[in-house]
Amino acid sequence: MALFRATKTKKVWPVKRLVGTVEMPGDKSISHRYAMLGAIAEGPSEIRFFASSADCQSTLDCLKKLGVKIERRDDVVTIQGVGLTGLKAPREPLDAGNSGSTMRMLAGILAGQSFPTVIGGDASLSRRPMKRVIDPLTQMGARIKSAEGGLPPLEIEGGTLKPVRYELPVASAQVKSAVLLAGLYAEGETTVVEPVATRDHTEIALEQMGADIGRHRLSIAVRGRARLEGRKWYVPGDISSAAFFLAAGLLVGESNLVIRNVGLNPTRTAILDLLATMGGRVKVLNVEMLNGELLGDLHVEPGPVRGGGIPSELVPGLIDELPVLAVLGTQAEQGLTFHGAAELRVKESDRIAVVAENLRRMGAEVEEFRDGMRVAGRAKLRGAEIDTQGDHRIAMAFAVAGLVAEGTTVIHDSGCVDVSFPEFFDTLERVAE
């Protein structure tokens, strides 16, 4: 076995190959949205393969406090929808845990309620900016108080909302979704204009449930007071989680890995586009469509990766994958360089700084920029003590690095992977030889 369990750490050793078939947890982004929309729909919704992450459980817990009946058995979640106006005032503040998705998107629904709500989160979430969602919701008529600097907790006094046309200053699927969800409570048409296209799971799900959605290039509009119909959903596997196994399969010699039932929504497949341009040996197989979302299998084999610069237009669609791509860059022929990712500074950790520091500990040459980094290629990595800063994507990225490093890599606070992929280390162990 390559990995051994410890109380708060994982130790990773180099391996010869990764062989077998794996399944990723249900997509976090889609699971959040199906749960929220199911809660305000008419009638029951059944969500199969709901994400196992702590973040998505936070969404379910918040919805329960708002009076929604939810039953969870393994990876199947059943939600008894209460309609647009059926939510109840919570008896205590809502707790979003570590989930920025929960706080930002649920704020859009809370803005349309006739009762006040307080929503907070853990220490990490309390440091993450919320002004970007406060501003458009305030323009729509909600009254929102926050801690200094637009930080959580948020005190949301909703009520009658008015439709707006809102141009996003920074590309954000969460903010776009919050405005569209608030738009369901406004009379008339609410429009969001994006600077670049972001993941469109909210629009797809709204269309599937009967909402009137208009799309034209970078503009998305929703007509308010739609009657959403509950339905049966299947959540594809999370492609952001699959990225760690794609990188591992490319790096570890003699690997032969298949990742099943991965979501292939075109707004999420920038990772596949990038790897293809860099020579990564990844094949897409068995593509089908369910509930308006594409999914399929990914087959990955090892081979040289060229690396180079990531085109700026791809960066917004790679924001979650950049930490593991930086690890991949250490072994690429041309290294890896990217800019336009200042958003990484305000994730669960300052991911630019934390990735750079941990790569240096492992012997890589890294130049850090305000909005990105340059990683020199063909590095000879050595095992090191990895400080995850409690960030799940840092823990998983450096577990991948440990598979090709000399000696032992120790991942501290490894339990943080529960936020998105609780089964990560077990899944990696099963295919490692």
N, C-alpha and C positions, 0 to 999 in steps of 0.2 A: 504494500500500500504506500502511496506517496504522501498521504495526509493523515495526521493523527490528531484525535480530539483532545482538547485540554479545556480547563474551566473557562478561561477568558481569552485564550489564544489558540491559533492554529499554527502548526509547523508544516512547512512545505519543503519537499525535497525535489530535485530534478527527476524527471521520468523519461523513459525511452519512447513511449507512444501513448496516444489516447485512442481507444478503439471502442466502438459500440454505437448504440442509438440512445439519445436522451430527449426528454421533453422539458421545455421551459415552463415556468409558472405562467398562469394566465396574465395577459397584458395588464399592467397597472393602470395605464391611461384609460383603457377601454373599460376596465372594471369600475373605476371611479364613476365614469359617466353613466354606465348602465344602471348602477345603483341609485345615483341621484335622480336620473330621469324616471326610473321605475318608481321611485317614491312619490313623484308628483304626477304620475300617470293615472289613468282610470283602470282599475282592475289589477290582477296579479301579473308579476313578471317573474320568470324563472331564468336565472343566470347560471349556466353551466361552465365549469372550469374557471370560476371566479378566482382572482389572484389571491395567493396565500400570504401576501405581504402584510406587515403590520400597518403600513400606510392605508391600504384598502379596508382593513378592519376598522381603522379610525373613522373612515367615511361611514361605514355601517353603524358604528356606535353613535355617531352624531345624528344620523337619521332616526335611530331608535329613540333618542332623547327628544326628537321632534315629533314623536307620536306615531312613527311608522312601524308596523309589525313586520319583523324580519326573522326568517328562520334559516339557519346555516347548517348543512350536513355535509361534511367533508368539503368538496369544492363546488357544491351546488347551493346557491342562495336563492330563496324565494322571498319576494317583496310584495306586500299587499299595498298597492298604490292608493293614495288618498286624494289624488287630484291636485290641481294647481293651488287650491285654496284650503286644502285639508290638513296642512301641517299645524301642530300645536306649539304653543309657547313652552320652551324647555324650563324645567324647574331649577336648573343650574347651568353654569357656563358650559358651552360645548368645548370638547378637547380634541383638537386635530392631531395631537401627538407630534410626530415629526413630518407630517404631510402638508407641504405647501399646496399640493393639488387640492386637498380637501378644503383648506382654508380659502384659497382664492376662488375656486369654482362654486363652492357652497355659498360664498358671500353673495354671488349673483342671485341665487334663489332666496336667500334671507332678505335681500334688499326689497323683495316684492311682498314680504309678509306684513301683516297688520300688527305684529307684536315685536318688541325689541329683543335682541339676542346678543350675547357676548360669546365670542369664539376665540380661544387661545390655543397654545400648544406647548411643546417642551422647550428646553433652553435653546436648542439649535434653531427651531422654528421661530422663536421669539427674536432672533437676530436677523431674520430674513425680511426684505423690504416688501411692504404691501401697498405702498402709495400708488403703484401702477394699476392696482385694481380699485383702490379707493376713489381715484380721480374720475374714471368713467361712471361709476355707480353713483357718485355724488352729482354728476351732471344729469343723471336720470332722475334725481329727486330723493335718493336715499340720504340719510344723515348718519355719518360714520365717524366715530372717534377712535383714535389709536394712541399708542405710546409715542413718545417723541421720535420724530424722524419717520413716521409712518410705519412703525413696527407693531407687531401683535402685543397684546390682544386687541381685537376689534370689537367695538360696541356698535352694533348695527341697528338703527331705527328705520325700518322699512315703511312701506305704505304705497300709495299710488305713484307709479313710475310713468315717466314720459319717454317716448322713443327718441333715440338720438342717432346721429351718424358719427361714429367715433373712429378716428384714424390712430392706430396703434403707433406710439413713438418708438417702441421696441417690439420686435417680433415675439409673441408669447401666445401659445395655444391656450394656456390657462386663463389669461386675461380675456382673450377672444371668447372663450367659453363662458366666462363669468358674465360678460356683456350680453351674449346671446341668451343665456339662461334668464337674466334679468329682463331681457326683451320679451320673454313669454308673458310677463306681468304688465307690459305696457300696451296701451291701445295704439295700434298702428304698427309701422314697420321700423325695426331697429337694424342698423347696418354697421358692420365692422369692416374697416379697410386695413389690410395688413401690408407692411413694407415688403415682406417676402412670405410665401406660402408656408404655413405651419400645419402640424398634424390636424386632420379634419374629422376626427372620430365623433365630435359633438354634432357636427352638421349631418353626418351620415346617420347617426342614431336618431336625431330629431326627424329626419326624413322618413326613416323606417317606422317611426311611431305616429306619423300622420301630420307633423307640423309643416307649415308652408315655408319652405326655405328657398331663397334665391341666391344663385352664385354667378358672379361674372368676374373673371380674372381674379383679382385679389380682394374683391368685395363679397361679403356674405351677409345676407339679410334674413331676418326671421319676423314673421307676422305674429303679433301678440295675441294672447287669449286662445291659443290653440288647444284643442282637446287631444292630449297624448294618450295613446292606447298601450296598455301593458302587453308584453309579448315574451316569447321564449328567445333567449340569447345563447350564443356560444362564444366564449372569449378565446381568441387565438393566443398562442404562446407569445411571450414578450420578446420582441426582437432586440430590445436594449439589453436584456439578460443574455440573449443568444450571442451578442457581440463578444462576450468574454470567452465563450467556447469557440467562436470563429477565430479569434486571435490565438487561442491556445492550440487549436487544430492546425493553424498555419505555421506556428513556431516549433511545435514538438515533432521531431523526426519520426517517420514511420506511422504517423497517425492516420486513422480512417474513421471519420466521425460523421454521424447523421443526426441532425437536430430536427425533430418532427413538429408539424403543426404550428409553424411560426407565422405570426402576422406579417403580411407583405403589403400593407397599405402603402401606396406610392409616396405618401408624405413621410414615411418612416424608413424607407429603404436606402437612404443616402449611404449608409455603411456598406451595403452591397455594391452600389455604384462606385464608391471610392476604392474598395478592395479590388474590384474588377480592373480599374484603371492602373492599379499598382501591381497587377499580375497575380493577385491572390486566387488560389484554386478553389473557388466556391461555386457549386452548381445549385440551381433552383429546380426542384422536382415537385410533381403532383400538386399543381396549383388548382385551387378551387375558390369559390366565393360563398360566404355565409353571412347573412344579415348585412349585406353591403360591404363587407370587409374581405379582402383577399387573404388567403393563408396557403402555406405549402411547406415542403421539407427542404432543408439545406444540407448539402453534402460538402464537407470540407476536407482537404488533404494538404499536407505540408508542402512548402516550396518557397523559393526566394521571393521576397516582396521588395519592390523598388523603393517605396516610400516617396519622399519629396514634399512639396507644398500642398496643403489642402486648399482647394479653391474657396474663396470667401463665400460664394453663394451656397456652398454645401455646409458651411459651419453651423448655421442655425439648426439644421436637421441632424447634426451629429453631436449636439451639446452633451447628451448623456454618455456617448461613446468615446469622447475625447480622452478620458483618463486611460482607458485600455489601449486606445490607438497610440498614445504616447509610449506605452510599454512596447507595443509592436514596433514603433519607430526605432527603438534602441537596437533592433535586430535587422532593420531594413537597410538596403544597400545605400540609400541616400539620406537616411535618417527621416525626420518628420518635422515640418514647420507649419504652424497655423496662427492666424490672427483673427480678430473679430469675435472673440469668445470671452469678453469681459464678464458675461453672465456667470461664468464659472467661479468668479470671485465671491458670489453671494449664494452659492448652493449650500448644502449641508455643511460644507467646509469651504475654505478658499482653495478650490481644487487646483488652480494653477500653482499656487505656492506649495501645497501639500504633495502634489505629484512631483514637482521639481525637487523638493527636499528628499523624498523617498527614493527617487531615481538616482540622485547623487549618492545616497547611502549605499546603493547597490553598484556604484562604480560608473554610472552613465554620465556623459557630459551634457549639461542642460543649460540653455540660456532662457531666462524668464523675461517675458514682456508684460506690459500692462494688460494686454488682451489676448495673450497666447504664449507660445513657447517654441523654441527650437531644440530638438533632441538629436544628437549625433548618432549615426547608425553604426552597425557592426560592433556594438559594445560587448565586452566580456563581463556579464553581470555576475555579481557575487551575492550570496545570501546576506541578509541584513535584518535588523529589527525595524519593522514597519509601524509607524505611527499613523493610524487610520483617521485620527481626529473624529472618531465615531461616524465616519462616512462610509456607507455601504459600497459605493462604487470604487472608492479607494481600496477597501479591503479586497474586493474581487479582482481588481486590476492587478494588484501586487501579488495575489495568489497565482495569477497567470505568469507574472514575472518570475516567481519562485520556481516554476516548472522548468525554466531554462537557465537558472542561475547555478553557480557552483556553491555547494554547501547548503546550509539550512537557512530558510527565510521564515521569520517569526512574525505572524500577523497579530498585532495586539488589538484588543477590543473587537475580535472577529464576529461577535454576536450582532454587530450593527448590520450585518447582511440581512437580518430578519425584516428590515424595513422594506426590502423589495424581493428577496430571493432566499427564504429561510433554508431551502434545501440545497443551496449552492455547493457547500463543501462536500456533502454526501453525494451529490450528483457527480462532482469532479472526481471523487474517490472511486466511484464505480467504473469509470472509463480509463483511469490511469493505470499504466503498467510499468 
